[in-house]
Amino acid sequence: MHIVVIGAGIIGMTTAYALRRDGHKVSVLDARCGPGRLTSKANGAQLSYSYVAPLAEPAVLPRLLSWLVRKDSPLRLRLRADPAQWRWGLRFLAACTRTCSQKSTGELLALGTRSRERMHLLVAQERLAFHFASSGKLLIYQDPQAYRAALVQLAYLATLGCQQHALDRAACLKHEPALADIGARIAGGIFTPTEDVGDCLALCRELQRVLSSEAMPVQFHFGTEAHRLRVEKARVVALETSAGTLDADAYVIANGVGAQTLARRIGIDPLIYPLKGYSLTYQLTERSSAPVTSISDVQNKVVYARLGNRLRVAGMVEIGARSLDMDPQSVAALRQQVRDYLPRLHAAAAPEAWTGLRPARPDGKPLIGATPYGNLWLNVGHGALGFTLAAGSAELLADRIAGRPSAHIPAEMFTL
C-alpha cells in the first residue's frame, strides 16, 4: 500500500520508518526544506518516558491567576479573542480532575514504556548518530513541601511500574556535582535511571538517511505545503499541495500544530492548540561545569540535557502565543535561570536561542489511529512529549493500520 505521511518532524519521520518496515511504499511531505525543522529542531532533548503526566491536573486550578498576571511565571496564559483558545481551554479545565489526570498518566506511561523499548531497538538496529545516551534523569526540588508531594507521586508511579529513587541533598550532589553551587537550596531529588537524551533534529536527519538508502526508498517532498485533503464517499482521494496533487492508498496526518487546520477542513476536530516553548543551546568548553545527567529544575520548570559538548536548556510554556517570533524577554529570563543555576557553566559563546510551538491536546493525550475516513489516519497532539513518545506512537499507528493488536495498549486508547 502507498501511504503519504504529512509532516517530517519526529512524529512523521518515525511514522514513515514504522510503515516502511511494514512493507508499505511511503512518501513524506513537509513545507520545510528538510526533516525536523520546526518543533523537533531544538526541543528539550530529554526522552522522559516516566514523566508523561499531563499538564491538566488538579493543582493547575489555584495557579491560574499567577499564570495570567506574573510575567516571570514559567507557564504563562495569554488570553486572546480566539474561539479556538477558549474551546481548548474549557476542555483543558474539564480534564483537571484527579480521575482524569490519573487515567491519562497511566495510559501515557504505557505508551512511554513502549516508546523506550522501540527507541532502544531502533538505535541498536540502525546505529543512528544523534548523541543518544541513557544517563537517567534527576528532578531537583528546592521547596520541601513540593518534594514531599513528589515522594507521594513516586509511590503512586511505583504501582504503575516506574523505577525511581528518592535522593537527599547529599546524594543529589554526589550524583551530579555540577549542582554544587545551588546545593544549599536543594530539598531533595527523584532519580529515574531509565530515561534517555538525544538530539531530535539529528535523529530526524538520520532517519531520512536510512529511509533514503533502502532498495525501495521513501520519497521525500520537502518545500511542499499540504493545502487540503480531497474527500469523496468517506475516503480521501487525493492530497492537494503547493506542488500539485499527491495520490495514494492511505494518508497519515502527522504535522504538529498544522494538523488542526488540515483536519478541520474535512470536518475532524483533533482539538490541538499550540503551546509555545523556548530553548537555549550552549557550546561547552574545558572550563565548563555542566551536568552529565539530565536535570529538571522543578521549581522553575527548566530542563537541562547534555548532548556531547553542548548543553540544551529548555523551558517556559506560553498558552495563547501562536507566533514563532522570538520574545527577547523570554529568552533573557531563561538565560538568567541558567546563570543562577549553573554559574560556572563558562560556555564558549552566547547560546543559540530557539522557539517552537508544541501541538497540545487538552487532556495531554495524542490521537493515534483511525478517522471517519477509511484511509485517513492520525498521529498528532503529543504536546511537549513528541520526542519521548515518537517511537512508540509510530509503532502503535503501524499496528492499527495493519489491524494488529498492541500489547498493553487497548484499541480504544488514543482514539478520536
PEPE-V558981 format. One line per field, one symbol per residue. burial: + if it has 24 or more other C-alpha atoms within 12 Angstrom, else -. A space follows every 10 residues. Layout:
burial: ???
This chain:
burial: -+++++++++ ++++++++++ ++-+++++++ ++-+++++++ ++++++++++ +++++++--+ ---+--+--- -+++++++-- ---++--++- -++-++---+ ++++++++++ ++++++++++ -++----+++ ++++++++++ ++----+--+ +-++--+--- -++++++++- -++-++-+++ -++-++++++ ++++++++++ ++++++++++ +------+++ ++-+++++++ +----+++++ +----+++++ ++++++++++ +++--+-+++ ++++++++++ ++++----++ ++++++++++ ++++++++-+ ++++++++++ ++-------+ +-+++-++-- ++-++-+--- ++++++++++ ++++++++++ +-+-++++++ ++++++++++ ++++++++++ +----+--+- --+++-
